[in-house]
Amino acid sequence: MTDTDGTPEGAPREAAALLEEAALLEEAAKKSGLLWLTVAPAPARPVWHVWLDGASWLVTAREPGAVEQFVPGLTAAATVLVDVRSKDKGGRLPGWTARVAVVAPGDPAYEPAVLALHAARLNAPDGEEQPARWARECDLVRLTPTASARALPHDAGRAVPIGSPAVTRGASPLNWSIGRLRRRD
Protein backbone atom coordinates (compact mmCIF):
# COMPACT_ATOMS: atom_id res chain seq x y z
CA MET A 1 0.00 0.00 0.00
CA THR A 2 1.11 3.55 -0.64
CA ASP A 3 0.04 6.95 0.57
CA THR A 4 -1.40 9.49 -1.82
CA ASP A 5 2.07 10.94 -2.47
CA GLY A 6 3.46 7.58 -3.62
CA THR A 7 5.63 6.77 -0.58
CA PRO A 8 5.25 3.32 0.98
CA GLU A 9 2.89 3.21 3.91
CA GLY A 10 4.80 3.33 7.19
CA ALA A 11 7.93 4.82 5.59
CA PRO A 12 8.80 8.14 7.15
CA ARG A 13 8.23 11.12 4.91
CA GLU A 14 11.65 12.43 5.96
CA ALA A 15 13.36 9.44 4.34
CA ALA A 16 11.47 10.05 1.11
CA ALA A 17 12.41 13.72 1.22
CA LEU A 18 16.10 12.80 1.74
CA LEU A 19 16.02 10.43 -1.23
CA GLU A 20 14.44 13.11 -3.39
CA GLU A 21 17.02 15.65 -2.24
CA ALA A 22 19.89 13.24 -2.98
CA ALA A 23 18.51 12.66 -6.47
CA LEU A 24 18.33 16.42 -7.07
CA LEU A 25 21.92 16.92 -5.88
CA GLU A 26 23.12 14.11 -8.13
CA GLU A 27 21.25 15.44 -11.15
CA ALA A 28 22.64 18.95 -10.67
CA ALA A 29 26.20 17.67 -10.23
CA LYS A 30 25.94 15.37 -13.27
CA LYS A 31 24.79 18.20 -15.52
CA SER A 32 27.43 20.70 -14.44
CA GLY A 33 31.14 20.13 -14.94
CA LEU A 34 31.92 22.96 -12.52
CA LEU A 35 31.66 23.02 -8.74
CA TRP A 36 32.46 25.76 -6.25
CA LEU A 37 34.38 24.40 -3.27
CA THR A 38 34.78 26.18 0.04
CA VAL A 39 37.71 24.80 1.98
CA ALA A 40 37.59 26.77 5.22
CA PRO A 41 38.81 29.45 5.80
CA ALA A 42 39.49 30.26 2.12
CA PRO A 43 36.76 31.67 -0.15
CA ALA A 44 34.95 29.43 -2.62
CA ARG A 45 36.86 28.53 -5.78
CA PRO A 46 35.73 26.86 -9.01
CA VAL A 47 36.92 23.35 -9.88
CA TRP A 48 36.06 20.98 -12.69
CA HIS A 49 34.85 17.55 -11.71
CA VAL A 50 33.08 14.38 -12.83
CA TRP A 51 30.15 12.78 -11.01
CA LEU A 52 30.62 9.03 -10.67
CA ASP A 53 29.10 6.43 -8.31
CA GLY A 54 27.37 8.92 -6.01
CA ALA A 55 30.31 11.28 -5.56
CA SER A 56 32.15 14.12 -7.28
CA TRP A 57 35.69 13.26 -8.37
CA LEU A 58 38.39 15.78 -9.14
CA VAL A 59 42.12 16.04 -9.67
CA THR A 60 44.13 18.59 -7.71
CA ALA A 61 47.80 19.39 -8.16
CA ARG A 62 50.06 18.89 -5.16
CA GLU A 63 51.96 22.13 -5.84
CA PRO A 64 50.69 25.55 -6.94
CA GLY A 65 51.62 26.57 -10.47
CA ALA A 66 51.28 23.06 -11.90
CA VAL A 67 49.34 22.22 -15.04
CA GLU A 68 46.26 21.00 -13.15
CA GLN A 69 43.93 22.94 -10.86
CA PHE A 70 45.29 23.53 -7.38
CA VAL A 71 42.94 23.65 -4.39
CA PRO A 72 44.94 24.55 -1.28
CA GLY A 73 43.98 22.61 1.84
CA LEU A 74 41.60 20.23 0.07
CA THR A 75 43.52 17.01 0.67
CA ALA A 76 43.98 17.85 4.38
CA ALA A 77 40.33 18.80 4.94
CA ALA A 78 37.80 16.38 6.39
CA THR A 79 34.79 18.13 4.86
CA VAL A 80 34.15 20.92 2.36
CA LEU A 81 31.15 22.95 1.28
CA VAL A 82 30.11 22.28 -2.31
CA ASP A 83 27.98 24.56 -4.47
CA VAL A 84 26.87 23.80 -8.00
CA ARG A 85 25.57 26.03 -10.72
CA SER A 86 22.49 25.38 -12.79
CA LYS A 87 23.44 24.18 -16.26
CA ASP A 88 20.16 25.52 -17.62
CA LYS A 89 20.18 29.06 -16.24
CA GLY A 90 23.70 29.45 -14.86
CA GLY A 91 22.34 30.36 -11.42
CA ARG A 92 23.49 28.96 -8.11
CA LEU A 93 21.73 25.89 -6.72
CA PRO A 94 21.65 24.90 -3.04
CA GLY A 95 24.87 23.16 -2.08
CA TRP A 96 25.85 20.41 0.31
CA THR A 97 28.57 19.33 2.70
CA ALA A 98 30.93 16.67 1.35
CA ARG A 99 33.36 14.28 3.00
CA VAL A 100 36.84 14.50 1.42
CA ALA A 101 38.77 11.32 0.61
CA VAL A 102 42.08 11.13 -1.25
CA VAL A 103 42.12 7.98 -3.39
CA ALA A 104 45.52 6.38 -4.03
CA PRO A 105 46.51 4.75 -7.35
CA GLY A 106 46.24 1.21 -5.93
CA ASP A 107 42.61 1.64 -4.81
CA PRO A 108 39.97 -0.24 -6.88
CA ALA A 109 37.99 3.00 -7.36
CA TYR A 110 41.04 4.85 -8.73
CA GLU A 111 41.10 3.50 -12.29
CA PRO A 112 37.40 4.08 -13.20
CA ALA A 113 37.52 7.60 -11.76
CA VAL A 114 40.73 8.49 -13.63
CA LEU A 115 39.28 7.17 -16.88
CA ALA A 116 36.13 9.27 -16.43
CA LEU A 117 38.17 12.38 -15.56
CA HIS A 118 40.57 11.78 -18.46
CA ALA A 119 37.64 11.58 -20.89
CA ALA A 120 36.18 14.82 -19.50
CA ARG A 121 39.44 16.83 -19.34
CA LEU A 122 39.58 19.52 -21.98
CA ASN A 123 42.85 20.59 -23.62
CA ALA A 124 45.10 18.02 -22.00
CA PRO A 125 48.69 19.13 -22.64
CA ASP A 126 50.05 15.58 -22.75
CA GLY A 127 47.16 13.65 -24.30
CA GLU A 128 47.14 9.95 -23.43
CA GLU A 129 50.04 10.37 -20.96
CA GLN A 130 47.81 12.48 -18.71
CA PRO A 131 46.72 9.67 -16.28
CA ALA A 132 50.37 8.74 -15.67
CA ARG A 133 51.20 12.40 -14.93
CA TRP A 134 48.23 12.59 -12.56
CA ALA A 135 49.56 9.56 -10.65
CA ARG A 136 52.97 11.26 -10.28
CA GLU A 137 52.00 14.90 -9.65
CA CYS A 138 48.37 15.07 -8.51
CA ASP A 139 45.89 13.75 -5.97
CA LEU A 140 42.60 12.15 -6.92
CA VAL A 141 39.87 13.39 -4.57
CA ARG A 142 36.39 11.96 -3.97
CA LEU A 143 33.77 14.32 -2.51
CA THR A 144 30.91 12.28 -1.08
CA PRO A 145 27.76 14.19 -0.03
CA THR A 146 27.16 13.80 3.72
CA ALA A 147 24.60 16.44 4.57
CA SER A 148 21.48 17.69 2.94
CA ALA A 149 21.28 20.74 0.73
CA ARG A 150 22.01 24.06 2.37
CA ALA A 151 19.76 27.04 1.80
CA LEU A 152 21.12 29.81 -0.39
CA PRO A 153 22.53 32.78 1.54
CA HIS A 154 20.66 36.08 1.40
CA ASP A 155 23.44 37.71 -0.63
CA ALA A 156 23.32 34.79 -3.14
CA GLY A 157 26.99 34.15 -2.40
CA ARG A 158 28.33 37.25 -4.13
CA ALA A 159 32.02 37.68 -3.42
CA VAL A 160 35.09 39.39 -4.81
CA PRO A 161 36.79 37.05 -7.30
CA ILE A 162 40.02 35.33 -6.28
CA GLY A 163 43.11 36.89 -7.84
CA SER A 164 44.66 35.11 -10.80
CA PRO A 165 47.73 35.51 -13.00
CA ALA A 166 45.44 35.05 -16.03
CA VAL A 167 44.91 38.57 -17.32
CA THR A 168 44.10 40.23 -20.60
CA ARG A 169 47.22 41.48 -22.36
CA GLY A 170 45.61 44.58 -23.69
CA ALA A 171 42.57 45.95 -25.45
CA SER A 172 40.53 43.59 -27.58
CA PRO A 173 41.13 43.89 -31.33
CA LEU A 174 38.73 46.03 -33.29
CA ASN A 175 35.94 44.05 -34.90
CA TRP A 176 34.06 45.90 -37.59
CA SER A 177 31.21 43.40 -37.72
CA ILE A 178 30.07 44.12 -34.18
CA GLY A 179 27.41 46.78 -33.98
CA ARG A 180 27.00 47.18 -37.72
CA LEU A 181 23.41 47.43 -38.86
CA ARG A 182 22.33 45.55 -41.91
CA ARG A 183 20.35 47.45 -44.45
CA ARG A 184 17.11 45.93 -45.55
CA ASP A 185 15.56 47.03 -48.79
C-alpha positions as protocol buffer text, in pm:
chain_id: "A"
residue {
  index: 1
  type: MET
  ca { x: 0 y: 0 z: 0 }
}
residue {
  index: 2
  type: THR
  ca { x: 111 y: 355 z: -64 }
}
residue {
  index: 3
  type: ASP
  ca { x: 4 y: 695 z: 57 }
}
residue {
  index: 4
  type: THR
  ca { x: -140 y: 949 z: -182 }
}
residue {
  index: 5
  type: ASP
  ca { x: 207 y: 1094 z: -247 }
}
residue {
  index: 6
  type: GLY
  ca { x: 346 y: 758 z: -362 }
}
residue {
  index: 7
  type: THR
  ca { x: 563 y: 677 z: -58 }
}
residue {
  index: 8
  type: PRO
  ca { x: 525 y: 332 z: 98 }
}
residue {
  index: 9
  type: GLU
  ca { x: 289 y: 321 z: 391 }
}
residue {
  index: 10
  type: GLY
  ca { x: 480 y: 333 z: 719 }
}
residue {
  index: 11
  type: ALA
  ca { x: 793 y: 482 z: 559 }
}
residue {
  index: 12
  type: PRO
  ca { x: 880 y: 814 z: 715 }
}
residue {
  index: 13
  type: ARG
  ca { x: 823 y: 1112 z: 491 }
}
residue {
  index: 14
  type: GLU
  ca { x: 1165 y: 1243 z: 596 }
}
residue {
  index: 15
  type: ALA
  ca { x: 1336 y: 944 z: 434 }
}
residue {
  index: 16
  type: ALA
  ca { x: 1147 y: 1005 z: 111 }
}
residue {
  index: 17
  type: ALA
  ca { x: 1241 y: 1372 z: 122 }
}
residue {
  index: 18
  type: LEU
  ca { x: 1610 y: 1280 z: 174 }
}
residue {
  index: 19
  type: LEU
  ca { x: 1602 y: 1043 z: -123 }
}
residue {
  index: 20
  type: GLU
  ca { x: 1444 y: 1311 z: -339 }
}
residue {
  index: 21
  type: GLU
  ca { x: 1702 y: 1565 z: -224 }
}
residue {
  index: 22
  type: ALA
  ca { x: 1989 y: 1324 z: -298 }
}
residue {
  index: 23
  type: ALA
  ca { x: 1851 y: 1266 z: -647 }
}
residue {
  index: 24
  type: LEU
  ca { x: 1833 y: 1642 z: -707 }
}
residue {
  index: 25
  type: LEU
  ca { x: 2192 y: 1692 z: -588 }
}
residue {
  index: 26
  type: GLU
  ca { x: 2312 y: 1411 z: -813 }
}
residue {
  index: 27
  type: GLU
  ca { x: 2125 y: 1544 z: -1115 }
}
residue {
  index: 28
  type: ALA
  ca { x: 2264 y: 1895 z: -1067 }
}
residue {
  index: 29
  type: ALA
  ca { x: 2620 y: 1767 z: -1023 }
}
residue {
  index: 30
  type: LYS
  ca { x: 2594 y: 1537 z: -1327 }
}
residue {
  index: 31
  type: LYS
  ca { x: 2479 y: 1820 z: -1552 }
}
residue {
  index: 32
  type: SER
  ca { x: 2743 y: 2070 z: -1444 }
}
residue {
  index: 33
  type: GLY
  ca { x: 3114 y: 2013 z: -1494 }
}
residue {
  index: 34
  type: LEU
  ca { x: 3192 y: 2296 z: -1252 }
}
residue {
  index: 35
  type: LEU
  ca { x: 3166 y: 2302 z: -874 }
}
residue {
  index: 36
  type: TRP
  ca { x: 3246 y: 2576 z: -625 }
}
residue {
  index: 37
  type: LEU
  ca { x: 3438 y: 2440 z: -327 }
}
residue {
  index: 38
  type: THR
  ca { x: 3478 y: 2618 z: 4 }
}
residue {
  index: 39
  type: VAL
  ca { x: 3771 y: 2480 z: 198 }
}
residue {
  index: 40
  type: ALA
  ca { x: 3759 y: 2677 z: 522 }
}
residue {
  index: 41
  type: PRO
  ca { x: 3881 y: 2945 z: 580 }
}
residue {
  index: 42
  type: ALA
  ca { x: 3949 y: 3026 z: 212 }
}
residue {
  index: 43
  type: PRO
  ca { x: 3676 y: 3167 z: -15 }
}
residue {
  index: 44
  type: ALA
  ca { x: 3495 y: 2943 z: -262 }
}
residue {
  index: 45
  type: ARG
  ca { x: 3686 y: 2853 z: -578 }
}
residue {
  index: 46
  type: PRO
  ca { x: 3573 y: 2686 z: -901 }
}
residue {
  index: 47
  type: VAL
  ca { x: 3692 y: 2335 z: -988 }
}
residue {
  index: 48
  type: TRP
  ca { x: 3606 y: 2098 z: -1269 }
}
residue {
  index: 49
  type: HIS
  ca { x: 3485 y: 1755 z: -1171 }
}
residue {
  index: 50
  type: VAL
  ca { x: 3308 y: 1438 z: -1283 }
}
residue {
  index: 51
  type: TRP
  ca { x: 3015 y: 1278 z: -1101 }
}
residue {
  index: 52
  type: LEU
  ca { x: 3062 y: 903 z: -1067 }
}
residue {
  index: 53
  type: ASP
  ca { x: 2910 y: 643 z: -831 }
}
residue {
  index: 54
  type: GLY
  ca { x: 2737 y: 892 z: -601 }
}
residue {
  index: 55
  type: ALA
  ca { x: 3031 y: 1128 z: -556 }
}
residue {
  index: 56
  type: SER
  ca { x: 3215 y: 1412 z: -728 }
}
residue {
  index: 57
  type: TRP
  ca { x: 3569 y: 1326 z: -837 }
}
residue {
  index: 58
  type: LEU
  ca { x: 3839 y: 1578 z: -914 }
}
residue {
  index: 59
  type: VAL
  ca { x: 4212 y: 1604 z: -967 }
}
residue {
  index: 60
  type: THR
  ca { x: 4413 y: 1859 z: -771 }
}
residue {
  index: 61
  type: ALA
  ca { x: 4780 y: 1939 z: -816 }
}
residue {
  index: 62
  type: ARG
  ca { x: 5006 y: 1889 z: -516 }
}
residue {
  index: 63
  type: GLU
  ca { x: 5196 y: 2213 z: -584 }
}
residue {
  index: 64
  type: PRO
  ca { x: 5069 y: 2555 z: -694 }
}
residue {
  index: 65
  type: GLY
  ca { x: 5162 y: 2657 z: -1047 }
}
residue {
  index: 66
  type: ALA
  ca { x: 5128 y: 2306 z: -1190 }
}
residue {
  index: 67
  type: VAL
  ca { x: 4934 y: 2222 z: -1504 }
}
residue {
  index: 68
  type: GLU
  ca { x: 4626 y: 2100 z: -1315 }
}
residue {
  index: 69
  type: GLN
  ca { x: 4393 y: 2294 z: -1086 }
}
residue {
  index: 70
  type: PHE
  ca { x: 4529 y: 2353 z: -738 }
}
residue {
  index: 71
  type: VAL
  ca { x: 4294 y: 2365 z: -439 }
}
residue {
  index: 72
  type: PRO
  ca { x: 4494 y: 2455 z: -128 }
}
residue {
  index: 73
  type: GLY
  ca { x: 4398 y: 2261 z: 184 }
}
residue {
  index: 74
  type: LEU
  ca { x: 4160 y: 2023 z: 7 }
}
residue {
  index: 75
  type: THR
  ca { x: 4352 y: 1701 z: 67 }
}
residue {
  index: 76
  type: ALA
  ca { x: 4398 y: 1785 z: 438 }
}
residue {
  index: 77
  type: ALA
  ca { x: 4033 y: 1880 z: 494 }
}
residue {
  index: 78
  type: ALA
  ca { x: 3780 y: 1638 z: 639 }
}
residue {
  index: 79
  type: THR
  ca { x: 3479 y: 1813 z: 486 }
}
residue {
  index: 80
  type: VAL
  ca { x: 3415 y: 2092 z: 236 }
}
residue {
  index: 81
  type: LEU
  ca { x: 3115 y: 2295 z: 128 }
}
residue {
  index: 82
  type: VAL
  ca { x: 3011 y: 2228 z: -231 }
}
residue {
  index: 83
  type: ASP
  ca { x: 2798 y: 2456 z: -447 }
}
residue {
  index: 84
  type: VAL
  ca { x: 2687 y: 2380 z: -800 }
}
residue {
  index: 85
  type: ARG
  ca { x: 2557 y: 2603 z: -1072 }
}
residue {
  index: 86
  type: SER
  ca { x: 2249 y: 2538 z: -1279 }
}
residue {
  index: 87
  type: LYS
  ca { x: 2344 y: 2418 z: -1626 }
}
residue {
  index: 88
  type: ASP
  ca { x: 2016 y: 2552 z: -1762 }
}
residue {
  index: 89
  type: LYS
  ca { x: 2018 y: 2906 z: -1624 }
}
residue {
  index: 90
  type: GLY
  ca { x: 2370 y: 2945 z: -1486 }
}
residue {
  index: 91
  type: GLY
  ca { x: 2234 y: 3036 z: -1142 }
}
residue {
  index: 92
  type: ARG
  ca { x: 2349 y: 2896 z: -811 }
}
residue {
  index: 93
  type: LEU
  ca { x: 2173 y: 2589 z: -672 }
}
residue {
  index: 94
  type: PRO
  ca { x: 2165 y: 2490 z: -304 }
}
residue {
  index: 95
  type: GLY
  ca { x: 2487 y: 2316 z: -208 }
}
residue {
  index: 96
  type: TRP
  ca { x: 2585 y: 2041 z: 31 }
}
residue {
  index: 97
  type: THR
  ca { x: 2857 y: 1933 z: 270 }
}
residue {
  index: 98
  type: ALA
  ca { x: 3093 y: 1667 z: 135 }
}
residue {
  index: 99
  type: ARG
  ca { x: 3336 y: 1428 z: 300 }
}
residue {
  index: 100
  type: VAL
  ca { x: 3684 y: 1450 z: 142 }
}
residue {
  index: 101
  type: ALA
  ca { x: 3877 y: 1132 z: 61 }
}
residue {
  index: 102
  type: VAL
  ca { x: 4208 y: 1113 z: -125 }
}
residue {
  index: 103
  type: VAL
  ca { x: 4212 y: 798 z: -339 }
}
residue {
  index: 104
  type: ALA
  ca { x: 4552 y: 638 z: -403 }
}
residue {
  index: 105
  type: PRO
  ca { x: 4651 y: 475 z: -735 }
}
residue {
  index: 106
  type: GLY
  ca { x: 4624 y: 121 z: -593 }
}
residue {
  index: 107
  type: ASP
  ca { x: 4261 y: 164 z: -481 }
}
residue {
  index: 108
  type: PRO
  ca { x: 3997 y: -24 z: -688 }
}
residue {
  index: 109
  type: ALA
  ca { x: 3799 y: 300 z: -736 }
}
residue {
  index: 110
  type: TYR
  ca { x: 4104 y: 485 z: -873 }
}
residue {
  index: 111
  type: GLU
  ca { x: 4110 y: 350 z: -1229 }
}
residue {
  index: 112
  type: PRO
  ca { x: 3740 y: 408 z: -1320 }
}
residue {
  index: 113
  type: ALA
  ca { x: 3752 y: 760 z: -1176 }
}
residue {
  index: 114
  type: VAL
  ca { x: 4073 y: 849 z: -1363 }
}
residue {
  index: 115
  type: LEU
  ca { x: 3928 y: 717 z: -1688 }
}
residue {
  index: 116
  type: ALA
  ca { x: 3613 y: 927 z: -1643 }
}
residue {
  index: 117
  type: LEU
  ca { x: 3817 y: 1238 z: -1556 }
}
residue {
  index: 118
  type: HIS
  ca { x: 4057 y: 1178 z: -1846 }
}
residue {
  index: 119
  type: ALA
  ca { x: 3764 y: 1158 z: -2089 }
}
residue {
  index: 120
  type: ALA
  ca { x: 3618 y: 1482 z: -1950 }
}
residue {
  index: 121
  type: ARG
  ca { x: 3944 y: 1683 z: -1934 }
}
residue {
  index: 122
  type: LEU
  ca { x: 3958 y: 1952 z: -2198 }
}
residue {
  index: 123
  type: ASN
  ca { x: 4285 y: 2059 z: -2362 }
}
residue {
  index: 124
  type: ALA
  ca { x: 4510 y: 1802 z: -2200 }
}
residue {
  index: 125
  type: PRO
  ca { x: 4869 y: 1913 z: -2264 }
}
residue {
  index: 126
  type: ASP
  ca { x: 5005 y: 1558 z: -2275 }
}
residue {
  index: 127
  type: GLY
  ca { x: 4716 y: 1365 z: -2430 }
}
residue {
  index: 128
  type: GLU
  ca { x: 4714 y: 995 z: -2343 }
}
residue {
  index: 129
  type: GLU
  ca { x: 5004 y: 1037 z: -2096 }
}
residue {
  index: 130
  type: GLN
  ca { x: 4781 y: 1248 z: -1871 }
}
residue {
  index: 131
  type: PRO
  ca { x: 4672 y: 967 z: -1628 }
}
residue {
  index: 132
  type: ALA
  ca { x: 5037 y: 874 z: -1567 }
}
residue {
  index: 133
  type: ARG
  ca { x: 5120 y: 1240 z: -1493 }
}
residue {
  index: 134
  type: TRP
  ca { x: 4823 y: 1259 z: -1256 }
}
residue {
  index: 135
  type: ALA
  ca { x: 4956 y: 956 z: -1065 }
}
residue {
  index: 136
  type: ARG
  ca { x: 5297 y: 1126 z: -1028 }
}
residue {
  index: 137
  type: GLU
  ca { x: 5200 y: 1490 z: -965 }
}
residue {
  index: 138
  type: CYS
  ca { x: 4837 y: 1507 z: -851 }
}
residue {
  index: 139
  type: ASP
  ca { x: 4589 y: 1375 z: -597 }
}
residue {
  index: 140
  type: LEU
  ca { x: 4260 y: 1215 z: -692 }
}
residue {
  index: 141
  type: VAL
  ca { x: 3987 y: 1339 z: -457 }
}
residue {
  index: 142
  type: ARG
  ca { x: 3639 y: 1196 z: -397 }
}
residue {
  index: 143
  type: LEU
  ca { x: 3377 y: 1432 z: -251 }
}
residue {
  index: 144
  type: THR
  ca { x: 3091 y: 1228 z: -108 }
}
residue {
  index: 145
  type: PRO
  ca { x: 2776 y: 1419 z: -3 }
}
residue {
  index: 146
  type: THR
  ca { x: 2716 y: 1380 z: 372 }
}
residue {
  index: 147
  type: ALA
  ca { x: 2460 y: 1644 z: 457 }
}
residue {
  index: 148
  type: SER
  ca { x: 2148 y: 1769 z: 294 }
}
residue {
  index: 149
  type: ALA
  ca { x: 2128 y: 2074 z: 73 }
}
residue {
  index: 150
  type: ARG
  ca { x: 2201 y: 2406 z: 237 }
}
residue {
  index: 151
  type: ALA
  ca { x: 1976 y: 2704 z: 180 }
}
residue {
  index: 152
  type: LEU
  ca { x: 2112 y: 2981 z: -39 }
}
residue {
  index: 153
  type: PRO
  ca { x: 2253 y: 3278 z: 154 }
}
residue {
  index: 154
  type: HIS
  ca { x: 2066 y: 3608 z: 140 }
}
residue {
  index: 155
  type: ASP
  ca { x: 2344 y: 3771 z: -63 }
}
residue {
  index: 156
  type: ALA
  ca { x: 2332 y: 3479 z: -314 }
}
residue {
  index: 157
  type: GLY
  ca { x: 2699 y: 3415 z: -240 }
}
residue {
  index: 158
  type: ARG
  ca { x: 2833 y: 3725 z: -413 }
}
residue {
  index: 159
  type: ALA
  ca { x: 3202 y: 3768 z: -342 }
}
residue {
  index: 160
  type: VAL
  ca { x: 3509 y: 3939 z: -481 }
}
residue {
  index: 161
  type: PRO
  ca { x: 3679 y: 3705 z: -730 }
}
residue {
  index: 162
  type: ILE
  ca { x: 4002 y: 3533 z: -628 }
}
residue {
  index: 163
  type: GLY
  ca { x: 4311 y: 3689 z: -784 }
}
residue {
  index: 164
  type: SER
  ca { x: 4466 y: 3511 z: -1080 }
}
residue {
  index: 165
  type: PRO
  ca { x: 4773 y: 3551 z: -1300 }
}
residue {
  index: 166
  type: ALA
  ca { x: 4544 y: 3505 z: -1603 }
}
residue {
  index: 167
  type: VAL
  ca { x: 4491 y: 3857 z: -1732 }
}
residue {
  index: 168
  type: THR
  ca { x: 4410 y: 4023 z: -2060 }
}
residue {
  index: 169
  type: ARG
  ca { x: 4722 y: 4148 z: -2236 }
}
residue {
  index: 170
  type: GLY
  ca { x: 4561 y: 4458 z: -2369 }
}
residue {
  index: 171
  type: ALA
  ca { x: 4257 y: 4595 z: -2545 }
}
residue {
  index: 172
  type: SER
  ca { x: 4053 y: 4359 z: -2758 }
}
residue {
  index: 173
  type: PRO
  ca { x: 4113 y: 4389 z: -3133 }
}
residue {
  index: 174
  type: LEU
  ca { x: 3873 y: 4603 z: -3329 }
}
residue {
  index: 175
  type: ASN
  ca { x: 3594 y: 4405 z: -3490 }
}
residue {
  index: 176
  type: TRP
  ca { x: 3406 y: 4590 z: -3759 }
}
residue {
  index: 177
  type: SER
  ca { x: 3121 y: 4340 z: -3772 }
}
residue {
  index: 178
  type: ILE
  ca { x: 3007 y: 4412 z: -3418 }
}
residue {
  index: 179
  type: GLY
  ca { x: 2741 y: 4678 z: -3398 }
}
residue {
  index: 180
  type: ARG
  ca { x: 2700 y: 4718 z: -3772 }
}
residue {
  index: 181
  type: LEU
  ca { x: 2341 y: 4743 z: -3886 }
}
residue {
  index: 182
  type: ARG
  ca { x: 2233 y: 4555 z: -4191 }
}
residue {
  index: 183
  type: ARG
  ca { x: 2035 y: 4745 z: -4445 }
}
residue {
  index: 184
  type: ARG
  ca { x: 1711 y: 4593 z: -4555 }
}
residue {
  index: 185
  type: ASP
  ca { x: 1556 y: 4703 z: -4879 }
}
